[in-house]
Amino acid sequence: MTQISDDREALHSGELEILGRIRSASNATFLCQATLGERRVHCVYKPVAGEQPLWDFPDGTLAGRELGAHLISAELGWNLVPYTIIRDGPAGPGMAQRWVDQPEDDDENVSQAPGLVDVVPGDHVPAGYLPVLQAYGQYGDPVTLVHADDIRLRRLAIFDVVINNADRKGGHVLHGTDDRVYGVDHGVSLHTQDKLRTVLWGWAGKSVADLDDEALPALSRLLVALDGPLAASLQPHLTAEEIAALRRRVADLLEHPVMPGPNRHRPIPWPAF
């Protein structure tokens, strides 16, 4: 077996041991190790029992929406969401998602360059970055929220439109040691109403095809899959209305392939990180 298939098998069938709680998360979230034989895999485990009820997401579970986001990303062929499953664990059934290893802060050049999403002083936007929001920092100094003009982030922005992500914070964008970019924390996504909130507004009004020449063919394949096996995979986790709304968003984006702009009532999740 390859390392990827070994890791996935361990995530599915290995013994799940809690290593610690991730305190920054609003719901119960644990760093775990899944062990199967000699294979050990780190993962994030979010038990359904630890989810706080949300009045505007009354159906299903946050864990189910996390799995749905992974399935949609995999169908697009972009694999932006780390491998995700629903399984039993120490606190009952929940989401288990492959941990993303990131460069350490003391690695060479890591702390000297802006992150993929970052806050920079004043209006000095670094080369290769796009401005999102001008504000004032903790001590009253002017700052600008920026993100990189990067093909990997472009795909993540398109993906967020598709899943109607209501919470794309800067801290939910991870740059792995494999140099891939991953999006995490998709529990508040896939609603029937427009709830898109993101820090990735730098491409608002831009053509989807200009952002990524492979995007429209990928969206076309996704639309076909939503009339077949993908819809069946999503049905245990989403309502029929939510799956229909997902299909409409994909169809609308294909018919009008322009990135949306921020809704003035819900433009950016706060805090942004």
The 8 nearest C-alpha neighbors of each residue, nearest first, counted from 0:
[[1, 4, 5, 2, 3, 6, 8, 7],
 [2, 0, 4, 3, 5, 6, 7, 8],
 [1, 3, 5, 4, 6, 0, 7, 38],
 [4, 2, 6, 1, 5, 7, 0, 8],
 [3, 5, 7, 1, 6, 2, 8, 0],
 [6, 4, 2, 8, 3, 7, 1, 0],
 [7, 5, 9, 3, 4, 8, 2, 40],
 [6, 8, 10, 4, 9, 5, 11, 3],
 [7, 9, 11, 5, 10, 6, 12, 4],
 [10, 8, 13, 6, 35, 12, 7, 11],
 [9, 11, 7, 8, 33, 13, 12, 6],
 [12, 10, 8, 9, 13, 7, 86, 84],
 [11, 13, 9, 10, 8, 14, 35, 33],
 [14, 12, 35, 9, 34, 33, 10, 15],
 [13, 15, 34, 33, 16, 35, 12, 32],
 [14, 16, 33, 32, 88, 13, 31, 17],
 [17, 15, 32, 31, 18, 33, 14, 89],
 [16, 18, 31, 19, 30, 29, 32, 15],
 [19, 17, 31, 30, 16, 32, 20, 29],
 [20, 18, 30, 17, 29, 21, 31, 28],
 [19, 21, 29, 22, 28, 30, 18, 27],
 [22, 20, 29, 28, 23, 24, 19, 30],
 [21, 23, 24, 20, 28, 25, 27, 29],
 [22, 24, 21, 25, 28, 26, 20, 27],
 [25, 23, 22, 26, 21, 28, 27, 20],
 [24, 26, 23, 27, 22, 28, 51, 50],
 [27, 25, 50, 24, 49, 28, 51, 45],
 [26, 28, 49, 45, 50, 29, 46, 25],
 [29, 27, 45, 21, 44, 20, 26, 24],
 [30, 28, 20, 44, 21, 43, 19, 31],
 [29, 31, 43, 19, 18, 42, 20, 17],
 [32, 30, 17, 18, 42, 16, 41, 29],
 [31, 33, 41, 16, 40, 15, 42, 34],
 [32, 34, 15, 13, 40, 14, 39, 10],
 [35, 33, 39, 13, 14, 38, 9, 32],
 [36, 34, 13, 9, 38, 37, 14, 39],
 [35, 37, 38, 34, 39, 13, 9, 14],
 [36, 38, 35, 39, 34, 9, 40, 5],
 [39, 37, 35, 36, 34, 9, 40, 6],
 [40, 38, 34, 33, 32, 37, 35, 41],
 [39, 41, 33, 32, 6, 42, 34, 38],
 [42, 40, 32, 98, 31, 33, 97, 39],
 [41, 43, 98, 97, 96, 31, 30, 32],
 [42, 44, 30, 96, 95, 29, 98, 31],
 [43, 45, 95, 29, 94, 28, 46, 42],
 [46, 44, 28, 94, 93, 27, 29, 47],
 [47, 45, 93, 48, 49, 92, 90, 91],
 [46, 48, 93, 49, 50, 92, 62, 45],
 [49, 47, 46, 50, 91, 90, 92, 93],
 [50, 48, 27, 47, 46, 26, 51, 45],
 [51, 49, 26, 47, 48, 52, 27, 46],
 [50, 52, 26, 53, 49, 25, 48, 27],
 [53, 51, 50, 54, 57, 56, 55, 60],
 [54, 52, 56, 55, 57, 51, 50, 187],
 [53, 55, 56, 57, 52, 58, 51, 187],
 [56, 54, 53, 57, 190, 58, 52, 187],
 [57, 55, 53, 54, 58, 187, 190, 52],
 [58, 56, 54, 55, 53, 59, 52, 60],
 [59, 57, 56, 60, 238, 237, 55, 236],
 [58, 60, 236, 237, 63, 57, 61, 238],
 [61, 59, 63, 62, 64, 58, 47, 236],
 [60, 62, 186, 64, 63, 65, 187, 59],
 [63, 61, 94, 65, 60, 64, 93, 186],
 [64, 62, 236, 66, 60, 65, 61, 67],
 [63, 65, 67, 61, 186, 66, 62, 68],
 [66, 64, 185, 62, 186, 68, 63, 67],
 [65, 67, 63, 69, 64, 68, 83, 84],
 [68, 66, 64, 70, 69, 65, 233, 63],
 [67, 69, 71, 65, 66, 70, 64, 72],
 [70, 68, 72, 66, 80, 67, 71, 73],
 [69, 71, 67, 73, 72, 68, 74, 66],
 [72, 70, 74, 68, 73, 69, 67, 75],
 [71, 73, 69, 75, 78, 74, 70, 77],
 [72, 74, 78, 76, 70, 75, 71, 69],
 [75, 73, 71, 76, 72, 70, 221, 224],
 [76, 74, 72, 217, 73, 77, 221, 71],
 [75, 77, 73, 74, 78, 72, 217, 79],
 [76, 78, 75, 79, 72, 73, 154, 74],
 [79, 77, 73, 72, 80, 76, 81, 75],
 [78, 80, 181, 77, 182, 72, 81, 180],
 [79, 81, 69, 182, 78, 181, 183, 72],
 [82, 80, 97, 83, 96, 79, 181, 78],
 [81, 83, 97, 96, 80, 69, 84, 7],
 [84, 82, 96, 95, 66, 81, 69, 97],
 [85, 83, 95, 94, 66, 86, 96, 82],
 [86, 84, 94, 93, 95, 92, 83, 66],
 [87, 85, 92, 93, 84, 94, 88, 95],
 [86, 88, 92, 91, 93, 85, 89, 90],
 [87, 89, 91, 90, 92, 15, 86, 93],
 [88, 90, 91, 15, 87, 16, 17, 92],
 [91, 89, 88, 46, 92, 48, 87, 93],
 [90, 92, 88, 87, 89, 46, 93, 48],
 [93, 91, 87, 86, 46, 88, 47, 85],
 [94, 92, 46, 47, 45, 85, 86, 62],
 [93, 95, 85, 62, 45, 44, 84, 46],
 [94, 96, 44, 84, 43, 83, 85, 42],
 [97, 95, 83, 43, 42, 82, 81, 98],
 [96, 98, 42, 82, 81, 99, 41, 43],
 [97, 99, 42, 41, 43, 96, 100, 81],
 [100, 98, 175, 101, 97, 81, 173, 181],
 [99, 101, 175, 176, 98, 102, 177, 174],
 [102, 100, 175, 176, 174, 99, 103, 173],
 [103, 101, 176, 104, 106, 100, 175, 109],
 [102, 104, 106, 105, 101, 109, 110, 107],
 [105, 103, 106, 110, 109, 102, 107, 108],
 [104, 106, 103, 107, 109, 110, 108, 102],
 [107, 105, 103, 104, 109, 108, 102, 110],
 [106, 108, 109, 105, 110, 104, 111, 103],
 [109, 107, 111, 110, 106, 112, 105, 104],
 [110, 108, 107, 106, 111, 104, 112, 105],
 [109, 111, 108, 104, 112, 105, 113, 106],
 [112, 110, 108, 109, 113, 107, 114, 104],
 [113, 111, 110, 109, 114, 108, 115, 125],
 [114, 112, 117, 115, 111, 116, 110, 119],
 [113, 115, 116, 117, 112, 146, 147, 110],
 [114, 116, 147, 146, 117, 113, 172, 174],
 [117, 115, 146, 114, 169, 145, 147, 118],
 [116, 118, 114, 145, 144, 113, 146, 115],
 [117, 119, 144, 143, 145, 142, 120, 116],
 [118, 120, 143, 142, 117, 121, 144, 123],
 [121, 119, 142, 141, 123, 143, 122, 118],
 [122, 120, 142, 141, 123, 143, 119, 140],
 [121, 123, 124, 143, 120, 142, 133, 119],
 [124, 122, 121, 125, 120, 119, 143, 142],
 [123, 125, 122, 128, 126, 130, 119, 129],
 [126, 124, 128, 127, 123, 129, 113, 119],
 [127, 125, 128, 124, 129, 147, 123, 148],
 [126, 128, 148, 147, 125, 129, 149, 124],
 [129, 127, 147, 148, 146, 126, 125, 145],
 [128, 130, 145, 201, 146, 147, 148, 131],
 [131, 129, 145, 144, 132, 201, 124, 143],
 [132, 130, 145, 144, 201, 200, 129, 198],
 [131, 133, 144, 143, 130, 134, 145, 142],
 [134, 132, 143, 142, 144, 131, 135, 141],
 [133, 135, 142, 141, 143, 132, 136, 144],
 [136, 134, 141, 139, 140, 142, 137, 133],
 [135, 137, 140, 139, 138, 142, 141, 134],
 [136, 138, 139, 135, 140, 141, 142, 134],
 [139, 137, 136, 140, 135, 141, 142, 134],
 [138, 140, 136, 135, 137, 141, 134, 142],
 [139, 141, 136, 135, 138, 142, 137, 121],
 [142, 140, 135, 121, 134, 136, 120, 139],
 [143, 141, 121, 120, 134, 135, 119, 133],
 [144, 142, 133, 119, 118, 132, 122, 121],
 [143, 145, 118, 132, 131, 117, 130, 133],
 [146, 144, 130, 131, 129, 117, 116, 118],
 [145, 147, 116, 128, 115, 129, 117, 148],
 [146, 148, 128, 115, 149, 127, 129, 116],
 [149, 147, 128, 127, 129, 146, 150, 152],
 [148, 150, 152, 147, 151, 153, 127, 115],
 [151, 149, 153, 152, 154, 148, 211, 210],
 [150, 152, 149, 154, 153, 180, 155, 179],
 [153, 151, 155, 149, 154, 150, 156, 148],
 [154, 152, 150, 156, 155, 151, 149, 210],
 [153, 155, 157, 152, 156, 151, 158, 150],
 [154, 156, 152, 158, 153, 157, 159, 151],
 [155, 157, 153, 159, 154, 158, 199, 152],
 [158, 156, 154, 160, 159, 155, 153, 161],
 [157, 159, 155, 161, 156, 160, 154, 162],
 [160, 158, 164, 156, 162, 161, 157, 163],
 [161, 159, 163, 157, 158, 162, 156, 164],
 [160, 162, 158, 159, 163, 248, 249, 157],
 [161, 163, 189, 159, 164, 160, 188, 158],
 [164, 162, 160, 195, 189, 188, 161, 159],
 [165, 163, 188, 159, 195, 162, 166, 167],
 [164, 166, 196, 195, 194, 188, 187, 163],
 [165, 167, 196, 164, 268, 168, 197, 187],
 [168, 166, 197, 171, 198, 196, 164, 165],
 [169, 167, 271, 171, 272, 170, 166, 198],
 [168, 170, 272, 171, 116, 172, 271, 198],
 [169, 171, 272, 168, 172, 173, 271, 116],
 [170, 172, 183, 168, 169, 182, 167, 173],
 [173, 171, 182, 170, 169, 181, 183, 174],
 [172, 174, 181, 180, 175, 171, 182, 170],
 [175, 173, 180, 179, 101, 178, 181, 176],
 [176, 174, 101, 177, 178, 179, 100, 99],
 [175, 177, 101, 178, 102, 100, 174, 179],
 [176, 178, 175, 179, 174, 100, 101, 180],
 [179, 177, 175, 176, 174, 180, 101, 102],
 [178, 180, 175, 177, 174, 181, 176, 151],
 [179, 181, 174, 173, 151, 175, 178, 79],
 [182, 180, 79, 173, 80, 172, 174, 183],
 [181, 183, 172, 80, 171, 79, 173, 180],
 [182, 184, 171, 185, 80, 181, 172, 81],
 [185, 183, 186, 171, 65, 182, 166, 187],
 [186, 184, 65, 187, 188, 183, 64, 68],
 [185, 187, 61, 65, 64, 184, 188, 62],
 [188, 186, 185, 165, 164, 61, 166, 189],
 [187, 189, 164, 163, 190, 185, 165, 186],
 [188, 190, 162, 163, 241, 191, 164, 245],
 [191, 189, 192, 188, 241, 163, 194, 193],
 [190, 192, 241, 244, 189, 240, 193, 245],
 [193, 191, 190, 194, 244, 163, 189, 241],
 [192, 194, 195, 163, 191, 190, 165, 164],
 [195, 193, 165, 192, 163, 196, 164, 190],
 [196, 194, 165, 163, 164, 193, 197, 160],
 [197, 195, 165, 267, 266, 166, 268, 265],
 [198, 196, 167, 267, 199, 166, 268, 168],
 [197, 199, 267, 200, 168, 167, 169, 271],
 [200, 198, 197, 201, 156, 146, 131, 202],
 [201, 199, 203, 202, 198, 131, 197, 260],
 [200, 202, 129, 199, 131, 203, 130, 146],
 [201, 203, 205, 200, 204, 258, 199, 153],
 [204, 202, 260, 258, 259, 200, 205, 201],
 [203, 205, 258, 257, 259, 202, 260, 206],
 [206, 204, 202, 258, 203, 257, 207, 209],
 [205, 207, 257, 209, 208, 256, 258, 210],
 [208, 206, 210, 256, 209, 257, 258, 205],
 [207, 209, 212, 211, 206, 210, 214, 215],
 [210, 208, 206, 207, 211, 212, 205, 214],
 [209, 211, 207, 208, 153, 206, 212, 150],
 [210, 212, 208, 214, 213, 209, 207, 150],
 [211, 213, 208, 214, 209, 210, 215, 207],
 [214, 212, 211, 216, 215, 217, 208, 218],
 [215, 213, 217, 211, 212, 216, 218, 208],
 [214, 216, 218, 217, 213, 219, 208, 253],
 [217, 215, 219, 218, 214, 213, 220, 212],
 [218, 216, 214, 220, 75, 215, 219, 221],
 [219, 217, 221, 215, 220, 216, 214, 222],
 [220, 218, 216, 222, 221, 217, 215, 223],
 [221, 219, 217, 223, 218, 222, 224, 216],
 [222, 220, 218, 224, 219, 223, 75, 225],
 [221, 223, 225, 219, 220, 224, 218, 249],
 [222, 224, 220, 225, 221, 226, 219, 227],
 [225, 223, 221, 227, 226, 229, 222, 228],
 [226, 224, 230, 222, 229, 227, 223, 221],
 [227, 225, 224, 223, 230, 222, 228, 229],
 [226, 228, 224, 225, 229, 230, 231, 223],
 [227, 229, 231, 230, 224, 232, 225, 226],
 [228, 230, 232, 224, 231, 225, 227, 233],
 [229, 231, 225, 233, 232, 228, 227, 234],
 [230, 232, 228, 234, 229, 233, 227, 235],
 [233, 231, 229, 230, 234, 228, 235, 70],
 [232, 234, 230, 231, 236, 235, 237, 67],
 [233, 235, 231, 237, 236, 232, 230, 238],
 [236, 234, 233, 237, 232, 231, 63, 238],
 [235, 237, 63, 234, 233, 59, 64, 238],
 [238, 236, 234, 233, 241, 235, 59, 242],
 [237, 239, 241, 240, 242, 234, 236, 58],
 [238, 240, 242, 241, 243, 237, 234, 244],
 [241, 239, 243, 238, 242, 244, 191, 237],
 [242, 240, 244, 238, 191, 243, 239, 190],
 [241, 243, 245, 239, 244, 240, 246, 238],
 [242, 244, 240, 246, 241, 245, 239, 247],
 [245, 243, 247, 241, 191, 246, 242, 240],
 [246, 244, 242, 248, 243, 247, 241, 249],
 [245, 247, 243, 249, 244, 248, 250, 242],
 [248, 246, 244, 250, 245, 249, 251, 243],
 [249, 247, 251, 245, 246, 250, 161, 252],
 [248, 250, 252, 246, 247, 251, 161, 253],
 [249, 251, 247, 253, 252, 248, 254, 246],
 [252, 250, 254, 248, 253, 249, 255, 247],
 [251, 253, 256, 255, 249, 254, 250, 248],
 [254, 252, 250, 256, 251, 255, 249, 215],
 [253, 255, 251, 252, 256, 250, 249, 257],
 [256, 254, 252, 253, 257, 251, 250, 258],
 [257, 255, 252, 253, 207, 206, 254, 258],
 [258, 256, 206, 207, 205, 255, 204, 259],
 [257, 259, 204, 203, 205, 207, 206, 202],
 [260, 258, 203, 204, 257, 261, 160, 205],
 [259, 261, 203, 204, 262, 258, 200, 202],
 [262, 260, 266, 263, 259, 200, 265, 196],
 [261, 263, 266, 265, 264, 260, 195, 196],
 [262, 264, 266, 265, 261, 267, 260, 196],
 [263, 265, 262, 266, 261, 267, 196, 194],
 [266, 264, 262, 263, 196, 267, 261, 194],
 [267, 265, 261, 262, 196, 263, 264, 197],
 [266, 268, 196, 197, 198, 265, 269, 271],
 [269, 267, 271, 166, 196, 270, 197, 168],
 [270, 268, 271, 267, 272, 168, 166, 266],
 [269, 271, 272, 268, 168, 267, 169, 170],
 [270, 272, 269, 168, 268, 169, 198, 267],
 [271, 169, 170, 168, 270, 269, 171, 268]]
